[in-house]
């Protein structure tokens, strides 16, 4: 899979596996968007955080409108996502 130059959207990327994946994708040259209700404790300028409660469809739609294209989508949250 080619990650360099791809746009990745990862839900639940403020900590744990989601955060590690977001950082790994950024390390490989992807443009990364994190959709999470929590803001990451440590900022990473390579990852754009969009505050989003993925259980709320209107918030998911608002977040996705801010992202020009999606090549990689990783759903990594606990709960029910509206994507």
C-alpha positions in Angstrom: 0.0 0.0 0.0 1.3 3.5 -0.9 0.9 5.8 2.1 3.2 8.7 1.0 1.0 11.5 -0.4 -2.3 9.7 0.7 -4.9 11.4 2.9 -5.7 9.3 6.0 -8.6 9.8 8.3 -8.4 8.0 11.7 -11.1 8.2 14.3 -10.1 7.7 17.9 -6.6 8.9 17.1 -6.0 11.0 20.3 -4.3 8.1 22.1 -3.5 4.4 22.0 -3.5 2.4 18.8 -5.2 5.2 16.9 -2.6 7.7 17.8 0.3 5.3 17.1 -1.3 4.6 13.6 -1.7 8.3 12.9 1.9 8.9 13.8 3.1 6.0 11.7 1.1 7.2 8.7 2.5 10.7 9.1 6.0 9.2 9.4 5.4 7.6 6.0 4.4 10.9 4.4 0.6 10.8 4.6 -1.6 13.8 5.3 -3.4 12.7 8.5 -6.7 13.9 10.1 -7.6 12.7 13.6 -11.4 12.7 14.4 -11.8 12.4 18.1 -13.8 13.9 20.9 -10.6 14.3 23.0 -7.8 16.5 22.0 -4.4 14.7 22.0 -2.3 15.4 25.1 0.7 15.9 23.0 0.5 18.0 19.8 1.9 16.7 16.5 2.0 19.4 13.7 1.8 16.6 11.1 -1.7 15.5 12.3 -4.7 17.7 12.0 -7.1 17.1 14.9 -10.8 17.8 14.2 -12.9 17.6 17.4 -15.6 15.1 16.6 -18.0 12.9 18.5 -18.3 10.0 16.1 -21.6 8.9 17.7 -23.2 12.2 16.3 -23.8 12.1 12.6 -24.0 15.8 12.2 -20.5 16.2 13.8 -19.1 13.5 11.5 -20.6 15.2 8.4 -19.1 18.6 9.5 -15.7 17.0 10.0 -15.7 15.2 6.7 -16.6 18.4 4.8 -13.3 19.8 6.1 -11.3 17.0 4.4 -10.7 17.4 0.6 -10.3 13.7 -0.1 -10.0 10.4 1.7 -7.7 7.7 0.6 -7.4 5.7 3.9 -10.2 5.5 6.5 -9.6 3.8 9.8 -12.4 3.5 12.3 -10.8 3.1 15.6 -13.2 4.4 18.2 -15.2 2.8 20.9 -18.9 3.2 20.3 -21.1 3.5 17.3 -19.7 5.5 14.4 -21.8 7.5 11.8 -19.6 7.5 8.7 
